[in-house]
């Protein structure tokens, strides 16, 4: 059975409350070190939960905790895409990578080893995941970015050469050409920087059904159970 818990977190940096949805994998037990995936557009966690639960119950996907941070539709582009509105982007960055991160450790009794901690997003959230993976490599060992918005130029190519580098799982649909082209451009940069990554392309558009089906594959690649111990 899937388990989703809803929380309200007051952010000192945003000066508002935001909702956080936490997905707990089937058979969840306290005391085990589960991998964690921090998700942009956390309201989508509810939609992802059915496919993930089924895949985890069938052993096709390792058990992972999702920490879904809701976005504000009025501010989403400003908070997610670097270079549009710097003050809003930085305030949201602090909320997501510091306030929510520390809250999850305390509330969920989690201890994040870097290889078992990732960040995920799609569209503008994909651009945000890339930025956070670059800016906070000490926290996120994995970046999962689907249908990346905004263009590859928003992050300098040299930034991907920083060490330690995250591992990247990129995916895009063949029927969403601008997003596919951005994913391909990022993959080329990662290759030149000798950063571990995979890129997949599916016959799909810019839609939730594609992201939902791909997330199970991405999690299986990101958190191989034989490397994570007792998850």
Rosetta blueprint (number, residue, H / E / L):
1 X L
2 X L
3 X E
4 X E
5 X E
6 X E
7 X E
8 X E
9 X E
10 X E
11 X E
12 X L
13 X L
14 X L
15 X L
16 X E
17 X E
18 X E
19 X E
20 X E
21 X E
22 X E
23 X E
24 X E
25 X L
26 X L
27 X L
28 X L
29 X L
30 X L
31 X L
32 X L
33 X L
34 X L
35 X E
36 X E
37 X E
38 X E
39 X E
40 X L
41 X L
42 X H
43 X H
44 X H
45 X H
46 X H
47 X H
48 X H
49 X H
50 X H
51 X H
52 X H
53 X H
54 X H
55 X H
56 X H
57 X H
58 X L
59 X L
60 X L
61 X L
62 X L
63 X L
64 X E
65 X E
66 X E
67 X E
68 X E
69 X E
70 X L
71 X L
72 X L
73 X L
74 X L
75 X L
76 X H
77 X H
78 X H
79 X H
80 X H
81 X L
82 X L
83 X L
84 X L
85 X L
86 X H
87 X H
88 X H
89 X H
90 X H
91 X H
92 X H
93 X H
94 X H
95 X H
96 X H
97 X H
98 X H
99 X H
100 X H
101 X H
102 X H
103 X H
104 X H
105 X H
106 X H
107 X H
108 X L
109 X L
110 X L
111 X L
112 X L
113 X L
114 X H
115 X H
116 X H
117 X E
118 X E
119 X E
120 X E
121 X E
122 X E
123 X L
124 X H
125 X H
126 X H
127 X H
128 X H
129 X H
130 X H
131 X H
132 X H
133 X H
134 X H
135 X H
136 X L
137 X L
138 X L
139 X L
140 X L
141 X L
142 X E
143 X E
144 X E
145 X E
146 X E
147 X L
148 X L
149 X L
150 X L
151 X L
152 X H
153 X H
154 X H
155 X L
156 X L
157 X H
158 X H
159 X H
160 X H
161 X H
162 X L
163 X L
164 X L
165 X L
166 X L
167 X E
168 X E
169 X E
170 X E
171 X E
172 X E
173 X E
174 X L
175 X L
176 X L
177 X H
178 X H
179 X H
180 X H
181 X H
182 X H
183 X H
184 X H
185 X H
186 X H
187 X H
188 X H
189 X H
190 X H
191 X H
192 X H
193 X L
194 X L
195 X L
196 X L
197 X E
198 X E
199 X E
200 X E
201 X E
202 X E
203 X L
204 X L
205 X L
206 X L
207 X L
208 X H
209 X H
210 X H
211 X H
212 X H
213 X H
214 X H
215 X H
216 X H
217 X H
218 X H
219 X H
220 X H
221 X H
222 X H
223 X L
224 X L
225 X H
226 X H
227 X H
228 X H
229 X L
230 X L
231 X L
